[in-house]
Amino acid sequence: MGYLTNEDRLRQLAVNFFYSKEDPFQLHVTDDVIYRLRLLHPASVGEERTTDGPIAWTLVIPTTVDLMSMFLNCSINEHELYVHTPSSTKYTAVYLCSAIVLPEYRRKGIAKRLITQSVQSIQNDNPLEALFVWAFSLAGEKLAHSVARECKLPLYLRKKEYGHDHQVI
C-alpha cells in the first residue's frame, strides 16, 4: 500500500465515518458542493493545514429557519437541505454539517475553533437565530453544544436512533 497524503486520509475518514456515498439522503461532498458552499458564504468551509497538508476540514451550511424546521421534522434530508438553500438571502440558521480531524490532531480544539469561526463570520453578515446538527456521535453532539455556547445561539438536534430519525431539542 502506498503513502497516503493528509488530504487522502481526511477523505477516507469522512467516507468511513459518514458513509455518505452509500446514503442518498446525506450530502455527498464534491468539489462542486464545496464551490457552492463558498458561494453561499466564504466561511462555510474551514480548513487547518500544516506543512504536510490539511489536518482538519469543517463544513457548515448557512440556511433559513424554515428549512431548518423541515430538516429537524424529517420532511427533508441533508442533501435536500443543501439543494433548497437559497444562494441570495439573509440566512437565519446554520447547519453544522461535518468536522473531520486527523486522529493525531484530535482533542486540541481545532474543530471547535474552525466551526466557531465559520459561524461567527456568517453571523457578522446575517441575522442568525439558531444552529442545528444531525449528530452521528456523542463527540459530534458535544462539539455542537460547545460551538452553540460560544456563539450564544440555541442549538437544535436531529438524532438518528434505532434506525429512525427524530428531533430532540
N, C-alpha and C positions, 0 to 999 in steps of 0.2 A: 504494500500500500504506500502511495506517495505522500509527500508532505502536504498538509492542508494549510492554507492561509487562514488568518483570523477571519476574513470575510467568509470563506468556505465553512469554517467552524460555526460561525454565527448563523448562517443559513441552515446548516444541518440541525443545530439546536432548535431553531424555530420550527422546522419541519417535524422533528421528533416530538417536540412538546405540544404543539398546537394541532398537529395532524390536519392542517388546513387544506392540503392538496386532496385529501380523501373526503373532506366535508364541504359540500357546495354551499352551506349556509354561512361559513366563515369567509372572511376576506382573504383572498389569495394574493399576497403581496408580490407585485411585479414592478418592473421599472416604470411602467405606465401609471400604476397606482401611486407610487412614490411621487412621480411628477405631478399628478393631480392633487395629492395631499399638500404638496408645497404650494400649489396654486390656491388651494383653499386658505392656507396660511403658511408662510415660510417656516414657522416654528412647529409645524405638525410632525416633522421628522427630526429626531435627536440622534446624535452620534458622539461617542467618545472614542478617541484614537490614541494610539501610541506610535512610536516609530515603526512598529511591526504591523500597523494597520488598525482597523476598527476592533474595539473590545466590547462595545455595547451599542445597541440600537433601541430606540423607542419610537413608538407611533401613537399619535393621538388624532382624533377626528373632530374638528370643530363642527358643530351642527346646531339643530334647533331643539327646543324643549319638546315641541310636538313630535319630532322624530324620536327623541329620547324616550318619550312615553310609549310610543308604538313599539320600540325595541324592548323596553322593560316589560311590556304586556305581551310580548312574544307575537305581536302582529306582523313584525318584520324581523329579518335576521341581520346578522352583521354585514353581509355582502349588500343587502338591500339598504341598510342604513347608509353605507358609503355611496351607493349609486344615487339614492334620493336626496342626499345632502346638496343643497344648492350652492353654487360657486360664487354667487354675488349677493350676499346678505350680511346682516349683523348676526353673529352667532350668539346663542344664549345657553348652549351646553357644550361640554367637551366629553367625548368618549375616550376613555383611557384604554387604548386598543392593545398595545403589547409592549413588553420590555424584555429584551434578551441581552444577557451579560455573560461573557465567557466565565466558566467556573472559577478560574484563578483570580478573578477580579470582583467576585460577588462579596456581599456584606461590607461594602465600602461606601455605600450611599450613592453610587453612580446612577442607578436607575431613578431613584427618588429625585436627585438633583436635575437630571435631564428632563424628566416629566414635569417637575415643578417649574423649571424654566420655560418649557413649552406652554404650559397652562398660563403662567403669568404673562408671557408675551402675547398670547391670544387675548387674555383678559385686558391688556392695555388697549387693545383695538376694538373690543366687543363687550357688550353688557352681559357677561356670563352670570347665569343663575345657578348652575349645577354642574356636577361631574357625574359620570356614570361608568360602570365597568361590568364586564362579564368575566368574573374571576375563575380561572382554571386551576388555581391552587390557593392554599391558605396564605402563602408568601405574597402572591399577587393581590389578594384581598387586603392584607396588612399594608402593602405598599400603597394601594389606592386610598386607604383611610389616612395614611400619613401625608400623602400629597394633598388630600382634601383639607386636612387640618392646616397645613402650611399655607394653602391658597385661600383659606377661610370661605370655602364653598361646601354646600351639602353634597353628600355622595349617595348615589342610588346604585344598587347592585342587582344584577340578574345572575342567578346562580344556576348551575347545572347539577342536579342531584337525582339519583335513582333513574337516570335516563330521561328526565323531564325538566324542562326549563321552568323556572318560576321567579317571581320578583320578590326581593327581600329589601326592605327599606329600614 
